[in-house]
Amino acid sequence: MVLTRAYDNKILSLQRQGRTATFAPGFGEEAAQVGSASAMRPNDIFVPAFRQSGVYLTRGFPMDLYLLYWIGYEEGNVVPENVRGMPMAVPVSTQMPHAAGIAYAQKYKGSDSAVVAYVGDGGTSEGDFAEALNLAGVWKAPLVAIIQNNQWAISMPRKKQSAAETLAQKAFAAGINGVQVDGNDVVAVYKATREAISNARDGPTLIECVTYRMGMHTTSDDPTKYRSDEETAAWAKKDPILRVKAYLEGKGLLSDAIDKEIEEGNSKIIDSWVEKAESFKPDPTSMFTNVYSFMPEILSAELEESKASDFWQG
């Protein structure tokens, strides 16, 4: 969780220096991400939205590639074969029908894998979300849908997203299990996700993680224009990282010296990721190779013609 926040802070700093494009930090949502991703088994599959750096990190995605995507290279969105996950999805909630389909495919193939998909509170107002839950419910697909309810969909507050008392209860209409957890409690999130994965063979589960977006929606956003300092300060007291630190200190498992050692170690790791990402040299052939699961004949011909013409070398 600490590494996730430090990395998000680093990318935010790089963006302010003009070294990355728009970025969506996850300050305050680390417990919802790391807790749920930690509960996944090696064979499970994650389907992200666009604010899941903690999920990527926990699931072993190369974080230099994660930064590469935010710098502006689509190559950073190519998932390595050894990582059980899908590319980042920026269009709101469009990843949810994909997740339902992938989950059904696992069941069809007789696989024990579950699919853990992430969506924001705003995404639950999209038709894609309702359709995905409906299909997963009918098919009894092994889908675990995680709502990161961070209270704001850009400038739209949760209370204007839905008249429902909770977002978790949207599961009932789809005939699936729904649960609401404290999204700032990493242990609670882990436990709820673990149980949902254990029960995935019997059908899907919707988990609403009640958390808060402590920073901006993206770097093109100014949250001071639409929410009060008092609200932000109240949620800052529920910071998921401070809660874990207090717990570990109370158990005698964390001290200032250990905390400093972790911080220094994280800084070196992050610097290595940044160095690797910023030394990347793009290969124009990737515009051909990362489009389809196999290359159609017409695209293959275009690739060969492009190579022969050397059109990108000038």
Secondary structure as UniProt FT lines:
FT   HELIX           2..16
FT   TURN            17..18
FT   TURN            27..28
FT   HELIX           30..38
FT   TURN            42..43
FT   STRAND          45..47
FT   HELIX           53..58
FT   TURN            59..60
FT   HELIX           63..71
FT   HELIX           74..77
FT   TURN            81..82
FT   TURN            92..94
FT   HELIX           95..108
FT   TURN            109..110
FT   STRAND          115..120
FT   HELIX           122..125
FT   HELIX           127..139
FT   STRAND          143..149
FT   STRAND          152..153
FT   TURN            154..155
FT   STRAND          156..157
FT   HELIX           158..160
FT   TURN            168..169
FT   HELIX           170..173
FT   TURN            174..175
FT   STRAND          177..182
FT   TURN            183..184
FT   HELIX           186..198
FT   HELIX           200..202
FT   STRAND          205..210
FT   TURN            219..220
FT   HELIX           223..225
FT   HELIX           229..236
FT   TURN            237..238
FT   HELIX           240..250
FT   TURN            251..252
FT   HELIX           256..278
FT   TURN            284..285
FT   HELIX           286..289
FT   HELIX           297..309
FT   TURN            310..313
//
